[in-house]
Amino acid sequence: MKYIPFFGCMMTTKYPQFEAAVRKSVSHVGMELVDVEGFTCCPDPIYFQARDKIEWYTIAARNISLAEDLGHDIITTCSGCTATLSEVNLVLKEDESLRKEVNDRLKEIGREFKGSINVRHAITVLRDDIGVDKVAQSVKYPLNDLKVAVHYGCHLLKPSRVMRVDDPDRPQILDALIKATGAVPVHHDLTLLCCGKACMDDSIPDRMVMDILDTIQEKGVECMGLICPTCFDSFDVKQLILERKYNKSYSIPIIYYFQLLGLAQGYKPQEVGLHLHKIKPDPILKGLELVA
């Protein structure tokens, strides 16, 4: 099973440990990643789209066209990248006049959007192509009794017609994949709340993040599990910022799903980059050492 990975800009430049975790863990479930040279930023699904939508379409279509040359589906590992590329891929397939306008622009650089492939988030490939059971079979050291607060974020699920990942109001995909590692997914009152990253007023995302972290603490979990590097940005280093700004004390490790999977498959914490996080998951790592 061959797929073209689109890691985006934040993951490759700011959180390369996530890319490393993806590459390591998917190799154990039969996924072959075929890299393409020349990808740019997706581009950003919020600010860039709001500024110049036709340019947003064109840049995303160029990225998709590079993958079309090889004929394999794109898999994304960032919810924002998924949102942009999935929407552009769907809309340009449906809207002939818009597709022509975009292709007229792409013609200047010798590219063309054909609409011949699909764009999917990597976790949907694990569920739909690989199967949750096979993911579980790749686990060597189950993360037994590790309580993981589930955070879906907003871009992964909505708009559901575009994303086609799961029921946006009652999602189960992350829960199932976390269970496959042996860990225990834990929902809380604000499981589906946005991290607030796109808000222009700092006080709004601060409040949203604190609300989420407060509800997580009440559940007595060991960490938060998520699938978006932008959300990770909001919850990891932000805990240190909130402590200084509001005298709030948090110490909740934030872990990207493929890091959890890599740990369960037998990779050392350093191999999946947990030592690079601002909130160190030391209690979790000691437990894993005992299991190993």
KOLSE-330963 format. One line per 8 residues: number of its first residue (from 1); their letters; for each residue x, z, y of N, C-alpha, C, O. Coordinates in steps of 0.1 Angstrom, whole numbers, plus 2048, in hexadecimal, padded with zeros to 3 digits. Example, Ala and Ser with C-alpha at 12.3 -4.5 7.8 and 13.67 -1.06 7.14 Angstrom:
<sites>
1> AS> 884,84E,7C7,87B,84E,7D3,884,84E,7DF,88E,855,7DF; 880,847,7EA,889,847,7F5,881,84F,800,886,850,80B
</sites>
This chain:
<sites>
1> MKYIPFFG> 808,800,7F4,800,800,800,809,800,80C,810,80A,80F; 809,7F5,814,811,7F3,820,809,7F5,82C,7FE,7F0,82E; 80F,7FC,836,809,7FF,843,813,7FE,84D,81F,801,84B; 80F,7FA,859,818,7F9,865,815,806,86D,80B,807,873; 81F,80F,86E,81D,81B,876,81F,818,885,828,812,88A; 816,81E,88D,817,81E,89B,818,82C,8A0,80E,834,8A0; 824,830,8A3,826,83E,8A7,824,842,8B5,823,84D,8B9; 823,837,8BE,821,83A,8CC,82D,83F,8D3,838,83F,8CE
9> CMMTTKYP> 82B,843,8E0,836,847,8E8,839,856,8E8,844,85A,8E7; 82E,85E,8E8,831,86C,8E8,837,871,8DB,841,879,8DC; 833,86C,8D0,839,871,8C3,847,86C,8C2,84F,874,8BD; 84A,860,8C5,858,85B,8C3,862,861,8CD,86E,862,8CA; 85D,865,8D9,867,86A,8E3,867,879,8E4,871,87F,8E7; 85B,87F,8E3,85A,88E,8E5,859,896,8D9,85E,8A1,8D8; 852,890,8CE,850,898,8C2,854,88F,8B6,84C,88C,8AD; 861,88B,8B5,865,883,8AA,864,88A,89C,864,883,892
17> QFEAAVRK> 863,897,89D,861,89E,890,854,89B,889,853,89B,87D; 84A,897,891,83D,893,88B,83F,885,884,83A,883,879; 846,87C,88A,849,86F,884,850,871,877,84D,86B,86D; 85A,87A,877,862,87D,86B,85A,883,860,85B,87F,855; 850,88C,864,848,892,85A,83E,887,854,83C,888,848; 839,87E,85C,831,873,857,839,86B,84D,834,868,842; 844,866,851,84C,85D,849,850,864,83B,84F,85E,831; 853,871,83C,857,878,82F,84B,87A,826,84C,877,81A
25> SVSHVGME> 840,87F,82C,835,883,823,82D,877,81D,829,878,812; 82B,86C,825,823,861,81F,82A,85A,814,824,853,80C; 838,85B,814,83F,854,809,83C,85A,7FC,83E,854,7F1; 836,866,7FB,833,86D,7EF,825,869,7EA,821,86E,7DF; 81D,862,7F1,80F,85F,7ED,80D,850,7EC,802,84B,7EB; 818,848,7EC,817,83A,7E9,815,831,7F6,811,825,7F4; 817,836,802,816,82E,80E,824,829,812,82E,830,813; 825,81C,814,831,816,819,82F,812,827,826,80A,82B
33> LVDVEGFT> 838,817,830,837,814,83E,840,808,841,84C,808,83E; 83A,7FE,848,841,7F2,84C,843,7F2,85B,839,7F0,862; 84F,7F4,860,851,7F6,86E,851,7E8,875,856,7DE,870; 84C,7E8,881,84B,7DD,88A,853,7E0,897,851,7EA,89D; 85B,7D7,89B,863,7D8,8A7,85B,7D3,8B3,853,7C9,8B2; 85C,7D9,8BE,855,7D4,8CA,849,7DB,8CF,843,7D7,8D9; 844,7E5,8C8,839,7ED,8CC,83C,7F4,8DA,847,7F8,8DC; 832,7F4,8E2,833,7FC,8EF,829,808,8EE,823,80A,8E4
41> CCPDPIYF> 827,80F,8F9,81D,819,8FA,80F,812,8F7,80E,806,8FA; 806,81A,8F2,7FA,814,8EC,7F1,80A,8F5,7ED,800,8F0; 7EF,80C,902,7F2,817,90B,7E8,822,90C,7DD,821,905; 7EB,82C,914,7E3,838,915,7D4,835,917,7D0,82D,91F; 7CB,83C,90E,7BD,839,90E,7B5,83E,91A,7A9,83B,91B; 7BB,846,923,7B3,84D,92D,7B8,847,93B,7B0,83F,941; 7C4,84B,940,7C8,847,94D,7CA,838,94E,7C6,832,958; 7D1,832,945,7D4,824,946,7C8,81B,945,7C6,812,94D
49> QARDKIEW> 7BF,81F,93C,7B2,818,93B,7AA,819,948,7A4,80F,94C; 7AA,824,94E,7A2,826,95A,7A8,81E,966,7A1,81A,96F; 7B5,81C,965,7BC,815,971,7BA,806,970,7B7,800,97A; 7BC,800,964,7BB,7F2,963,7B7,7EE,954,7C0,7EE,94C; 7AA,7EC,952,7A5,7EB,944,7AA,7DE,93E,7AD,7DE,932; 7AA,7D3,945,7AE,7C7,93F,7BD,7C7,93B,7C1,7C1,931; 7C5,7CE,943,7D3,7CF,940,7D5,7D8,933,7DD,7D6,92B; 7CC,7E2,933,7CC,7EC,927,7C9,7E4,91B,7D0,7E6,910
57> YTIAARNI> 7BF,7DC,91B,7BB,7D3,910,7C7,7CA,90C,7CA,7C9,900; 7CD,7C4,915,7D8,7BB,913,7E4,7C1,90C,7E9,7BB,902; 7E8,7CC,911,7F4,7D3,90B,7F1,7D8,8FD,7F9,7D6,8F4; 7E5,7DD,8FB,7E2,7E2,8ED,7E0,7D6,8E4,7E5,7D6,8D9; 7DB,7CB,8E9,7D9,7BF,8E1,7E7,7B9,8DD,7E8,7B4,8D2; 7F0,7BA,8E6,7FE,7B5,8E3,804,7BE,8D7,809,7B8,8CE; 802,7CB,8D8,807,7D3,8CD,800,7D0,8C0,807,7CF,8B6; 7F3,7CE,8C0,7EC,7CA,8B4,7F1,7BD,8AE,7F3,7BB,8A2
65> SLAEDLGH> 7F4,7B3,8B7,7F8,7A6,8B3,805,7A6,8AC,808,79E,8A3; 80E,7B0,8AF,81B,7B1,8A8,819,7B5,89A,820,7B0,891; 80F,7BE,897,80C,7C2,88A,805,7B6,882,807,7B5,876; 7FD,7AF,889,7F6,7A4,883,7FF,799,87D,7FC,793,873; 80B,798,883,815,78F,87E,819,792,86F,81C,789,867; 818,79F,86C,81C,7A3,85E,80F,7A5,855,811,7A5,849; 804,7A6,85B,7F8,7A6,853,7F4,7B4,84D,7EB,7B4,845; 7FA,7BE,851,7F7,7CC,84C,7EF,7D3,857,7F2,7D1,863
73> DIITTCSG> 7E6,7DC,853,7DF,7E5,85C,7E9,7EE,863,7F3,7F2,85E; 7E5,7F1,870,7ED,7FB,878,7E7,809,874,7DB,80B,873; 7F0,812,872,7EC,820,871,7F2,828,87C,7FE,826,87F; 7EA,830,883,7EF,838,88E,7F0,847,88A,7E9,84B,881; 7F8,84E,891,7FA,85C,88E,7F8,864,89B,7FB,870,89B; 7F2,85E,8A5,7EF,865,8B2,7E0,861,8B5,7DD,856,8B4; 7D8,86B,8B8,7CA,868,8BA,7C8,85F,8C6,7BF,857,8C6; 7D0,861,8D0,7CF,858,8DC,7D2,84A,8D9,7CB,841,8DE
81> CTATLSEV> 7DD,848,8D1,7E0,83A,8CD,7D5,834,8C5,7D2,828,8C6; 7CF,83C,8BC,7C4,838,8B4,7B8,834,8BC,7B2,829,8BA; 7B5,83C,8C7,7AA,839,8D0,7AC,82B,8D7,7A3,823,8D7; 7B8,829,8DC,7BA,81D,8E3,7BA,811,8DA,7B3,807,8DC; 7C2,811,8D0,7C4,805,8C7,7B7,802,8BF,7B4,7F7,8BD; 7B0,80C,8BB,7A3,80A,8B4,799,804,8BD,792,7FB,8B8; 798,809,8C9,78D,804,8D2,791,7F5,8D6,788,7EC,8D5; 79D,7F2,8D9,7A1,7E5,8DD,79F,7DB,8D1,79A,7D0,8D3
89> NLVLKEDE> 7A3,7DF,8C5,7A2,7D7,8BA,793,7D4,8B7,790,7C8,8B4; 78A,7DE,8B8,77C,7DC,8B5,776,7D3,8C0,76E,7CA,8BD; 778,7D7,8CD,771,7CF,8D8,776,7C1,8D8,76D,7B8,8DB; 783,7BE,8D7,787,7B0,8D7,782,7A8,8CC,780,79C,8CD; 780,7AE,8C0,77A,7A7,8B5,76C,7A3,8B8,767,799,8B4; 765,7AC,8BF,756,7AA,8C2,754,7A1,8CE,74A,79A,8CE; 75C,7A2,8D8,75A,79C,8E5,763,78F,8E7,76E,790,8EA; 75D,784,8E4,765,777,8E4,76A,774,8F2,776,76F,8F3
97> SLRKEVND> 762,776,8FC,767,772,90A,772,77C,90E,77C,777,914; 771,788,90B,77C,792,90E,789,78E,906,794,78F,90C; 787,78B,8FA,792,787,8F1,79A,77B,8F7,7A6,77B,8F7; 792,771,8FC,798,765,902,7A0,769,90F,7AB,764,911; 79A,772,917,7A1,776,923,7AE,77D,920,7B8,77B,926; 7AE,786,916,7BA,78D,912,7C4,784,90C,7D0,784,90F; 7BF,77A,904,7C9,771,8FE,7CF,767,908,7DA,762,906; 7C7,764,912,7CD,75C,91D,7D9,763,923,7E3,75C,927
105> RLKEIGRE> 7D8,770,925,7E3,778,92A,7EE,778,920,7FA,777,924; 7EB,77B,914,7F5,77C,909,7FD,76F,907,808,76F,903; 7F6,764,90A,7FC,757,907,809,755,910,812,74E,90C; 809,75C,91B,815,75B,924,822,761,91D,82D,75D,921; 820,769,913,82B,76F,90C,82C,76A,8FE,833,770,8F5; 824,760,8FB,824,75B,8ED,81D,763,8E3,821,762,8D7; 814,76C,8E7,80D,774,8DD,7FE,770,8DD,7F9,76A,8E6; 7F7,775,8D2,7E9,772,8D1,7E2,77D,8C8,7E8,781,8BE
113> FKGSINVR> 7D7,783,8CD,7CF,78C,8C5,7C6,784,8BC,7BE,77D,8C1; 7C7,786,8AF,7BE,77F,8A6,7B3,787,8A0,7A9,782,89C; 7B5,794,8A0,7AA,79D,89A,7AB,79D,88B,7A0,79D,885; 7B6,79C,885,7B8,79A,877,7BB,7A7,86F,7BC,7A6,863; 7BD,7B2,876,7C1,7BE,86F,7B8,7CA,875,7B1,7C8,87E; 7B9,7D5,86F,7B2,7E1,873,7BC,7EB,878,7C8,7EB,875; 7B7,7F5,881,7BF,800,886,7B8,80D,880,7AC,80F,882; 7C0,815,87A,7BB,821,874,7C4,82D,876,7D1,82B,877
121> HAITVLRD> 7BF,839,878,7C7,845,878,7CD,848,86A,7C6,845,860; 7D9,84D,86A,7DF,84F,85D,7D8,858,854,7D8,856,848; 7D0,862,859,7C9,86B,850,7BD,864,849,7B9,868,83F; 7B8,859,850,7AD,852,849,7B3,84A,83D,7AC,848,834; 7BF,846,83E,7C5,83F,833,7C8,848,828,7C5,845,81C; 7CC,855,82B,7CD,85F,820,7C0,861,819,7C0,863,80D; 7B5,862,821,7A8,865,81B,7A3,859,813,79E,85A,808; 7A3,84D,819,79C,842,814,7A4,839,80B,79E,833,801
129> DIGVDKVA> 7B1,837,80D,7B9,82E,805,7C0,836,7FA,7C1,831,7EF; 7C6,841,7FE,7CE,848,7F5,7C6,852,7ED,7C7,853,7E0; 7BD,859,7F4,7B4,863,7ED,7BA,871,7EF,7C6,873,7ED; 7B1,87A,7F2,7B5,888,7F4,7BB,88E,7E8,7C4,896,7E8; 7B6,88A,7DC,7BB,88F,7CF,7CA,88B,7CD,7D2,894,7C9; 7CD,87F,7D1,7DB,87B,7CF,7E4,882,7D9,7F0,885,7D6; 7DF,885,7E5,7E6,88C,7EF,7E9,89A,7E9,7F4,89F,7EA; 7DF,8A0,7E3,7E1,8AD,7DD,7EB,8AD,7D2,7F3,8B7,7D0
137> QSVKYPLN> 7EB,8A2,7CA,7F5,8A1,7BF,803,8A0,7C4,80D,8A3,7BC; 805,89C,7D1,813,89B,7D6,819,8A9,7DA,825,8AA,7DD; 810,8B3,7DA,814,8C1,7DE,81C,8C8,7D3,817,8C9,7C7; 828,8CD,7D6,830,8D5,7CD,82F,8E4,7D0,82F,8EC,7C6; 82D,8E8,7DC,82D,8F6,7E0,820,8F8,7E8,821,8F7,7F4; 815,8FA,7E2,808,8FC,7E9,809,907,7F3,80F,911,7F1; 803,904,7FF,803,90E,80A,7F8,918,808,7F0,91A,811; 7F8,91E,7FD,7ED,927,7F9,7EA,932,803,7F3,939,807
145> DLKVAVHY> 7DE,934,806,7D9,93E,80F,7DD,93D,81D,7DA,946,825; 7E4,932,821,7E8,930,82F,7DB,92C,837,7D5,921,834; 7D7,934,840,7CB,931,848,7CE,928,854,7D6,92C,85D; 7C9,91C,854,7CC,912,85E,7BF,910,867,7B5,90B,862; 7C0,913,873,7B5,910,87C,7B5,901,87F,7BF,8FB,883; 7A9,8FB,87D,7A8,8EC,87E,7A5,8E8,88C,79C,8ED,892; 7AD,8DE,891,7AA,8D9,89E,7AA,8CA,89D,7B4,8C3,89A; 79E,8C4,8A0,79C,8B5,89E,7A0,8AE,8AB,7A5,8A3,8AB
153> GCHLLKPS> 79E,8B4,8B7,7A0,8AD,8C3,794,8A3,8C6,78B,8A2,8BE; 795,89C,8D1,78A,894,8D4,78C,885,8D1,783,87F,8CC; 798,880,8D3,79A,871,8D0,799,86D,8C2,795,862,8BF; 79C,876,8B8,79B,873,8AA,78D,86F,8A6,78C,867,89D; 783,875,8AB,775,874,8A6,76C,86C,8AF,762,866,8AA; 76F,86B,8BC,765,864,8C5,76C,85A,8CE,777,85B,8D2; 764,84F,8D1,757,84C,8CC,757,848,8BD,760,840,8B9; 74D,84D,8B6,74E,84B,8A7,74C,83C,8A3,752,838,898
161> RVMRVDDP> 745,834,8AB,744,826,8A8,752,81F,8A8,754,815,8A0; 75A,823,8B0,768,81E,8B2,771,824,8A8,779,81D,8A0; 771,831,8A7,77C,838,89F,779,837,890,782,835,888; 76C,839,88C,768,838,87E,771,841,875,776,83C,86A; 773,84D,879,77B,856,872,773,860,86A,775,862,85E; 769,866,870,760,870,86A,754,873,873,753,86E,87E; 74B,87B,86D,740,880,875,745,887,881,74C,892,87F; 743,883,88E,749,889,899,744,898,89C,74B,8A0,8A2
169> DRPQILDA> 739,89B,896,733,8A9,898,736,8B2,88C,737,8BE,88E; 738,8AC,881,73B,8B4,875,746,8AE,86D,744,8AA,861; 752,8AD,872,75D,8A6,86B,763,8AE,860,762,8BB,860; 767,8A8,856,76D,8AF,84A,77B,8A9,846,781,8AF,83D; 77F,89F,84C,78B,898,847,798,8A1,848,79F,8A1,83E; 79A,8A8,853,7A5,8B1,854,7A4,8BC,84A,7AE,8C1,845; 798,8C1,849,796,8CD,840,79A,8C9,832,7A1,8D0,82B; 796,8BD,82D,799,8B9,820,7A8,8B7,81E,7AD,8BA,813
177> LIKATGAV> 7AF,8B1,828,7BD,8AF,827,7C5,8BC,828,7D0,8BD,821; 7C0,8C5,82F,7C7,8D2,830,7C5,8D9,823,7CF,8E0,81E; 7B9,8D9,81D,7B7,8DF,810,7C0,8D8,805,7C5,8DF,7FC; 7C3,8CC,807,7CC,8C5,7FD,7DA,8CB,7FD,7E1,8CA,7F3; 7DE,8D1,808,7EB,8D8,808,7EB,8E6,802,7F5,8EC,800; 7DF,8EA,7FF,7DD,8F8,7F9,7D9,902,804,7D6,90D,801; 7DA,8FE,811,7D7,907,81C,7C8,908,81D,7C0,901,817; 7C3,911,826,7B5,914,828,7B1,910,836,7B6,916,840
185> PVHHDLTL> 7A9,905,837,7A5,901,845,79B,90B,84A,792,90F,843; 79C,90F,857,794,918,85D,78D,912,86A,795,90E,873; 780,912,86A,779,90D,876,777,919,87F,776,925,87B; 776,916,88C,773,921,896,768,91B,89F,765,90F,89E; 764,923,8A8,759,91E,8B1,75C,912,8BA,753,90B,8BE; 769,910,8BC,76D,905,8C5,775,8FB,8BE,77E,8F4,8C4; 773,8F9,8B1,77B,8F0,8A9,77B,8E1,8AF,785,8DB,8AE; 770,8DD,8B5,76F,8CF,8BA,771,8CE,8C9,770,8C3,8CE
193> LCCGKACM> 775,8D9,8CF,777,8D8,8DE,784,8D0,8E1,78E,8D1,8DA; 783,8C8,8EC,78F,8C1,8F0,79A,8CB,8F5,797,8D6,8FA; 7A6,8C7,8F4,7B1,8CF,8F9,7B2,8CF,908,7B9,8D8,90E; 7AC,8C6,90F,7AC,8C5,91D,7B7,8BE,924,7B9,8BF,930; 7C0,8B8,91C,7CC,8B2,921,7C9,8A8,92C,7D2,8A6,935; 7BE,8A0,92C,7BC,896,935,7B6,89B,942,7B5,893,94C; 7B3,8A8,943,7AD,8AD,950,7B7,8AD,95B,7C2,8B1,959; 7B3,8A9,967,7BC,8A8,972,7BF,8B6,978,7C9,8B8,97F
201> DDSIPDRM> 7B5,8BF,977,7B7,8CD,97D,7BD,8D6,972,7B7,8D8,968; 7C8,8DC,975,7CF,8E4,96B,7C7,8EF,966,7C8,8F3,95A; 7BF,8F5,96E,7B7,901,96A,7AD,8FE,95F,7AA,907,957; 7A8,8F2,95E,79E,8EE,954,7A5,8EE,946,7A0,8F5,93D; 7B0,8E6,944,7B6,8E6,937,7BB,8F4,933,7BB,8F8,927; 7C0,8FB,93D,7C5,909,93A,7BA,911,934,7BC,918,92A; 7AE,911,93A,7A2,918,935,79E,914,927,79B,91C,91F; 79E,907,925,79A,901,918,7A3,905,90D,79F,909,902
209> VMDILDTI> 7B0,904,910,7BA,908,906,7B9,917,903,7BA,91B,8F7; 7B8,91F,90D,7B6,92E,90B,7AA,931,903,7AA,93A,8FA; 79F,92A,906,793,92D,8FE,795,92A,8EF,790,931,8E7; 79B,91E,8ED,79E,91A,8DF,7A7,924,8D8,7A4,929,8CD; 7B2,928,8DE,7BB,931,8D8,7B5,93F,8D6,7B8,946,8CC; 7AC,943,8DF,7A6,950,8DE,79D,950,8D1,79D,95A,8CA; 795,945,8CF,78D,944,8C4,795,944,8B7,790,949,8AC; 7A0,93D,8B7,7A9,93C,8AB,7AE,94A,8A8,7AF,94E,89C
217> QEKGVECM> 7B3,951,8B2,7B8,95F,8AF,7AE,968,8A9,7B1,970,8A0; 7A1,966,8AC,797,96E,8A7,795,96C,898,790,974,891; 799,960,893,797,95C,885,7A3,961,87C,7A2,960,870; 7AD,966,883,7B8,96B,87B,7C0,961,873,7C5,963,868; 7C2,955,879,7C9,94A,872,7D8,94B,874,7DC,952,87D; 7DF,944,86B,7EE,944,86D,7F3,939,876,7FE,93A,87B; 7EB,92E,877,7F0,923,880,7E4,91A,883,7D9,91C,87E; 7E6,910,88C,7DD,906,88F,7E2,8F9,889,7EE,8F6,88A
225> GLICPTCF> 7D9,8F1,882,7DD,8E4,87D,7D6,8D9,884,7CA,8DA,886; 7DD,8CF,889,7D7,8C4,890,7DE,8B7,88D,7E7,8B7,885; 7DA,8AC,893,7DF,89F,890,7E2,897,89C,7E5,88B,89B; 7E3,89D,8A8,7E5,895,8B4,7F1,89C,8BC,7F0,8A8,8BF; 7FB,894,8BF,807,89A,8C6,803,89E,8D4,809,8A7,8DA; 7F9,898,8DA,7F4,89C,8E8,7EE,8AA,8E7,7F0,8B3,8EF; 7E6,8AC,8DD,7E0,8B9,8DB,7EB,8C4,8D8,7EA,8CF,8DD; 7F5,8C0,8D0,800,8C9,8CD,806,8CD,8DA,80A,8D9,8DC
233> DSFDVKQL> 808,8C3,8E3,80E,8C6,8F0,806,8D1,8F7,80C,8D9,8FE; 7F9,8D0,8F6,7F1,8DA,8FD,7F1,8E8,8F7,7EF,8F1,8FF; 7F4,8E9,8EA,7F3,8F6,8E4,800,8FD,8E1,800,909,8E0; 80B,8F5,8E0,817,8FB,8DC,81E,901,8E8,81E,90D,8EA; 825,8F9,8F0,82C,8FE,8FC,822,905,906,826,90D,90E; 816,901,905,80C,906,90F,80A,915,90D,807,91C,916; 80C,91A,901,80B,928,8FF,815,930,907,811,93B,90C; 821,92B,909,82B,931,911,827,931,920,829,93A,927
241> ILERKYNK> 821,926,924,81D,924,932,812,92D,935,811,934,93F; 808,92E,92C,7FC,937,92E,801,946,92F,7FB,94D,937; 80B,949,927,80F,957,928,815,95A,935,813,965,93B; 81C,951,93B,822,953,949,818,953,954,818,95A,95D; 80E,949,952,804,948,95D,7F9,952,95D,7F4,956,967; 7F5,956,951,7E9,95E,950,7EC,96B,948,7E2,973,946; 7F8,96E,945,7FC,97A,93D,7F4,97A,930,7F0,985,92B; 7F2,96E,92A,7EB,96D,91D,7F6,96D,912,7FF,965,913
249> SYSIPIIY> 7F4,974,907,7FE,975,8FD,7F9,96D,8F0,7EF,972,8EA; 7FF,962,8ED,7FC,95A,8E1,808,958,8D9,813,957,8DE; 807,957,8CC,812,953,8C3,80D,94C,8B7,80F,950,8AC; 805,942,8BA,7FE,93A,8AF,806,92D,8AD,806,924,8B5; 80D,92C,8A1,814,920,89E,80B,914,89E,800,915,898; 80F,908,8A3,807,8FC,8A3,80F,8F2,89A,81A,8EF,89D; 808,8ED,890,80F,8E5,886,807,8D8,884,7FB,8D7,882; 80F,8CD,885,809,8BF,883,806,8BD,874,80E,8C2,86C
257> YFQLLGLA> 7FB,8B7,871,7F7,8B6,863,802,8B2,859,804,8B8,84F; 809,8A7,85D,813,8A2,854,81F,8AB,852,826,8AA,848; 821,8B4,85B,82B,8BF,859,826,8C8,84E,82E,8CC,845; 819,8CC,84E,813,8D4,844,815,8CE,836,819,8D4,82C; 811,8C1,836,812,8B9,829,820,8B9,824,823,8BA,818; 82A,8B6,82D,838,8B6,829,83D,8C3,824,844,8C3,81A; 839,8CE,82A,83D,8DB,825,837,8DD,817,83F,8E2,80E; 82B,8D9,815,825,8DB,807,82B,8D2,7FD,82B,8D5,7F1
265> QGYKPQEV> 831,8C7,801,838,8BD,7F8,846,8C2,7F5,84C,8BC,7EC; 84B,8CC,7FC,858,8D1,7F9,863,8CF,803,86E,8D3,801; 85F,8CA,80E,869,8C8,819,86C,8D5,820,863,8DE,821; 878,8D7,824,87C,8E3,82C,876,8E3,83A,873,8D8,83F; 873,8EE,840,86D,8EF,84D,875,8E6,857,86F,8E0,860; 883,8E7,856,88B,8DF,85F,889,8D0,85D,88A,8C8,867; 886,8CC,851,884,8BE,84E,878,8B8,854,877,8AC,856; 86E,8C0,857,862,8BB,85D,861,8C0,86C,857,8BE,872
273> GLHLHKIK> 86C,8C6,870,86D,8C9,87F,867,8D6,884,864,8D6,890; 863,8DF,87B,85C,8EB,880,865,8F4,88A,860,8FB,892; 872,8F2,888,87B,8FA,890,87B,8F5,89F,881,8FC,8A8; 875,8E9,8A1,875,8E4,8AF,869,8E8,8B7,868,8E5,8C3; 860,8EF,8B1,854,8F4,8B8,857,900,8C1,860,908,8BE; 850,901,8CC,852,90C,8D5,84D,919,8CE,853,924,8CF; 841,918,8C8,83C,924,8C1,840,923,8B2,83B,91B,8AB; 84A,92B,8AF,850,92A,8A1,847,930,897,842,93B,898
281> PDPILKGL> 845,929,88C,83D,92E,881,844,937,877,843,935,86B; 84C,941,87C,854,949,873,84D,950,868,852,94F,85C; 841,956,86A,83A,95D,85F,836,953,854,837,956,848; 832,947,858,82E,93D,84F,83A,939,846,839,937,83A; 846,937,84D,851,932,846,856,93C,83C,85B,939,831; 856,949,83F,85A,953,836,851,953,82A,856,955,81E; 844,951,82B,83B,950,820,83E,944,817,83E,945,80B; 842,939,81E,845,92D,816,852,92E,80E,853,929,803
289> ELVA> 85B,936,814,868,938,80D,865,940,800,86B,93E,7F6; 85C,94A,801,858,952,7F5,852,949,7EB,855,94B,7DF; 849,940,7EF,842,937,7E6,84D,92E,7DF,84D,92C,7D3; 856,928,7E7,860,91F,7E2,869,926,7D8,872,920,7D2
</sites>
